[in-house]
Amino acid sequence: MSETARRTPVGTPRRAGAPPVPSHLSADTLTRARQVIALYPEPRSALIPLCHLAQEQDGWLTPAAMTDIAGLVGVTPTEVLGTASFYDMLHTEPVGTHVVSLCTNIACLLNGAAELLEHAESSLEVNAGGTTVDGTITLEEAECLADCDRAPCVQVNHRFVGAQTPESFDRLIADLRSGARSQDIPDHGTLIRVHRSTGLEADPARLASERAAMAEAQAQRAAAAEAAKSAAEGAGGTS
C-alpha cells in the first residue's frame, strides 16, 4: 500500500473528481435517497438502504441505478455491485413482479418441500431460478427462511405466506397474478412502506472529534511503520 493510500483521511471519497449527476433515479427516489444519506454520519453507510430504494423503483438493481448510487455515496459502481451481489435480497438481474421463495432446508424437506418445489416448477413451467413467461413470478429455491414451524415455508417478496400444499400454492399464485394479495404483498422491491425519519442520535461535535482522533492515529501508525521500514533498510545496508 502506498504512503498516500495509508494516510488518506477518514471520510475522504475514494472516487477522484466530482461525482456524476444522477440520471436514472426518479426525482422522488432521489429525494428519498438524499434524506436517507442525511441519517448517517458517512454517506457510504447508506449504500445498502439506497440499493433497496433503487430496487423499489425498478424491481431490481439496474446498472444505471448502481452508477447513480455510487455517485451519491462517493464510491465506484463496482463497489456498489460488489456489495449488492453479496446479499440475497438484492437482485442485480431482472426478476418477476413477485419473487416466490420456497425453502428446501431440513425441516421443510421432511415435510414435503421437494415435492412442492417439483409441483411449483411444473405448474409455473420454469425451473427454480427462472421467471415465468408473463414476467409475474420468479421461483427461488431458498435456504432456511426461519419459519420452520410452518413447513414447507414459502415467502413472496420477503413476506411469509405460511406452509403451502400444491393446492394452496396454486391458489396463492392465482391471487398474486390477479392482485388479490396486493395489500399485504406489494410488488418486488418494496421492502417496507414506513419511511424512516430519524438518524443516529449522536453529538456532531463528538463525531468530528472521534474522526479527527482516528485520522491522527492512522497517521501515527503509518509514520511508525515507515520509520521501522527505514530502520530495517538501514540495518540491512550496514550488515
C-alpha distance (Angstrom), angle and dihedral (degrees) to the residues before:
residue distance angle dihedral
M1 . . .
S2 3.80 . .
E3 3.80 124.4 .
T4 3.82 90.0 -113.1
A5 3.81 92.8 52.4
R6 3.80 91.8 49.3
R7 3.79 92.1 51.5
T8 3.79 99.4 45.3
P9 3.84 105.2 130.9
V10 3.77 118.4 -116.3
G11 3.79 111.7 -92.7
T12 3.80 97.0 24.4
P13 3.83 109.0 133.3
R14 3.79 114.2 -114.1
R15 3.81 91.6 -144.0
A16 3.83 113.9 93.4
G17 3.79 118.4 -131.7
A18 3.79 130.6 6.7
P19 3.83 116.2 -32.9
P20 3.81 115.8 -108.6
V21 3.79 119.3 -100.8
P22 3.84 109.2 -102.0
S23 3.78 109.3 -105.9
H24 3.81 105.7 168.6
L25 3.79 107.4 45.1
S26 3.80 113.7 85.6
A27 3.80 120.7 -114.8
D28 3.82 91.0 -105.1
T29 3.81 93.6 47.8
L30 3.80 90.7 46.1
T31 3.80 91.3 52.1
R32 3.80 91.3 49.9
A33 3.81 90.5 45.9
R34 3.79 92.0 55.5
Q35 3.80 90.4 46.9
V36 3.81 89.4 53.4
I37 3.81 92.4 47.7
A38 3.81 89.4 53.3
L39 3.81 89.3 60.4
Y40 3.81 92.4 66.0
P41 3.81 131.6 68.0
E42 3.84 89.8 -135.0
P43 3.84 122.7 37.8
R44 3.81 94.0 -137.8
S45 3.82 89.5 60.6
A46 3.81 86.2 72.0
L47 3.82 93.3 58.8
I48 3.81 97.8 106.1
P49 3.84 95.7 42.5
L50 3.82 88.3 50.8
C51 3.80 90.0 51.0
H52 3.79 88.4 56.2
L53 3.81 90.9 49.2
A54 3.80 91.1 52.2
Q55 3.80 90.8 46.8
E56 3.79 89.3 51.8
Q57 3.80 89.1 55.2
D58 3.81 98.0 47.4
G59 3.79 105.4 18.6
W60 3.81 89.8 -116.9
L61 3.79 138.0 34.9
T62 3.80 106.2 -88.9
P63 3.83 124.4 -160.9
A64 3.82 89.6 -116.0
A65 3.80 90.9 53.2
M66 3.80 91.2 49.4
T67 3.80 89.6 53.0
D68 3.81 90.3 52.4
I69 3.80 91.9 47.7
A70 3.79 91.4 49.4
G71 3.80 90.9 55.1
L72 3.78 92.7 47.1
V73 3.81 96.0 52.9
G74 3.81 100.0 32.2
V75 3.80 102.8 -110.5
T76 3.81 134.1 106.7
P77 3.83 125.1 -90.5
T78 3.80 87.3 -115.9
E79 3.81 90.0 59.6
V80 3.80 90.1 50.6
L81 3.81 90.5 50.8
G82 3.80 91.3 46.0
T83 3.79 90.5 53.9
A84 3.80 96.9 41.8
S85 3.79 94.8 47.5
F86 3.81 90.1 58.5
Y87 3.82 94.4 63.6
D88 3.82 125.7 71.8
M89 3.80 92.0 -149.9
L90 3.81 92.1 61.9
H91 3.80 117.4 71.2
T92 3.79 120.2 -158.5
E93 3.81 92.2 -174.8
P94 3.82 128.9 55.1
V95 3.81 116.8 -81.2
G96 3.78 134.3 -178.8
T97 3.77 127.3 -85.2
H98 3.79 86.4 -99.9
V99 3.81 123.3 36.0
V100 3.81 107.4 -155.8
S101 3.81 112.1 -161.0
L102 3.79 118.4 -165.1
C103 3.81 118.2 -167.9
T104 3.80 117.6 -135.7
N105 3.80 97.7 176.3
I106 3.79 120.7 128.4
A107 3.83 102.2 -79.3
C108 3.80 92.6 45.0
L109 3.80 92.4 40.9
L110 3.80 90.4 56.9
N111 3.80 89.6 51.0
G112 3.79 99.3 52.5
A113 3.81 105.5 -78.3
A114 3.80 94.3 136.9
E115 3.79 91.1 52.6
L116 3.81 91.5 45.7
L117 3.81 91.4 50.7
E118 3.79 90.5 49.9
H119 3.80 89.6 51.0
A120 3.81 91.9 47.2
E121 3.81 92.2 51.2
S122 3.79 90.6 48.6
S123 3.80 97.0 45.9
L124 3.82 94.6 43.5
E125 3.82 92.5 39.8
V126 3.82 92.4 -133.2
N127 3.77 134.7 101.6
A128 3.80 120.9 -120.8
G129 3.78 106.7 -74.2
G130 3.80 92.9 32.9
T131 3.80 134.1 108.0
T132 3.79 125.7 -133.0
V133 3.80 119.1 -107.3
D134 3.81 92.0 -108.5
G135 3.82 90.3 54.7
T136 3.78 94.5 -124.1
I137 3.81 102.8 109.5
T138 3.80 132.9 42.8
L139 3.81 112.2 -173.4
E140 3.81 118.5 -148.1
E141 3.78 131.4 -174.7
A142 3.80 103.7 -142.9
E143 3.77 138.5 -164.8
C144 3.80 118.0 -125.5
L145 3.80 111.1 -31.1
A146 3.83 92.6 -170.2
D147 3.80 97.8 -115.6
C148 3.79 95.9 104.7
D149 3.82 95.3 148.2
R150 3.81 88.4 64.8
A151 3.78 100.5 49.6
P152 2.94 133.3 -154.2
C153 3.79 85.5 44.0
V154 3.81 120.6 -151.9
Q155 3.80 130.8 -176.6
V156 3.80 129.1 -169.6
N157 3.80 115.0 -158.8
H158 3.82 87.3 -18.0
R159 3.82 92.9 -54.2
F160 3.80 117.3 122.3
V161 3.80 114.0 -121.7
G162 3.80 98.7 179.2
A163 3.79 131.6 -118.5
Q164 3.78 113.8 -27.0
T165 3.77 136.5 -152.1
P166 3.81 122.6 -164.1
E167 3.81 89.2 -99.1
S168 3.81 96.1 48.0
F169 3.81 89.9 43.9
D170 3.80 90.6 57.8
R171 3.81 90.4 49.7
L172 3.81 90.0 49.0
I173 3.80 91.9 53.1
A174 3.82 91.1 47.9
D175 3.81 90.3 51.3
L176 3.81 91.7 48.8
R177 3.79 92.1 51.3
S178 3.79 93.3 46.7
G179 3.81 94.0 47.5
A180 3.81 93.1 -117.8
R181 3.82 91.1 131.6
S182 3.82 97.2 43.9
Q183 3.80 93.4 110.9
D184 3.79 94.3 60.6
I185 3.82 99.1 23.4
P186 3.83 113.8 44.2
D187 3.80 122.2 -168.9
H188 3.78 116.6 -70.9
G189 3.80 113.9 -76.5
T190 3.79 97.9 40.0
L191 3.77 99.8 109.6
I192 3.81 97.8 170.8
R193 3.81 134.7 -0.6
V194 3.81 96.1 -150.5
H195 3.79 114.6 83.2
R196 3.78 119.6 -140.3
S197 3.79 112.8 -121.7
T198 3.82 105.4 177.3
G199 3.77 130.9 62.0
L200 3.76 136.1 -159.7
E201 3.80 112.2 -38.8
A202 3.81 97.5 -130.5
D203 3.78 134.3 132.5
P204 3.86 109.2 -107.4
A205 3.81 91.1 -145.6
R206 3.79 91.2 53.3
L207 3.81 91.1 48.6
A208 3.80 90.9 51.1
S209 3.79 91.1 48.8
E210 3.80 92.8 49.3
R211 3.81 92.0 48.3
A212 3.79 91.3 50.4
A213 3.81 90.7 49.3
M214 3.80 90.5 49.3
A215 3.79 92.2 50.3
E216 3.81 90.8 48.5
A217 3.81 91.3 49.6
Q218 3.80 90.1 50.5
A219 3.80 90.9 50.6
Q220 3.82 91.4 49.0
R221 3.81 91.9 50.2
A222 3.79 90.8 48.8
A223 3.82 91.3 49.4
A224 3.81 91.5 48.3
A225 3.80 91.4 49.5
E226 3.79 91.0 49.1
A227 3.83 91.4 49.1
A228 3.80 91.0 49.5
K229 3.78 90.7 49.2
S230 3.82 91.8 50.1
A231 3.78 91.1 48.0
A232 3.79 91.6 50.5
E233 3.78 91.7 48.8
G234 3.82 90.0 48.5
A235 3.80 91.9 50.3
G236 3.78 90.4 48.7
G237 3.79 91.7 51.7
T238 3.82 93.4 53.9
S239 3.79 97.0 46.2
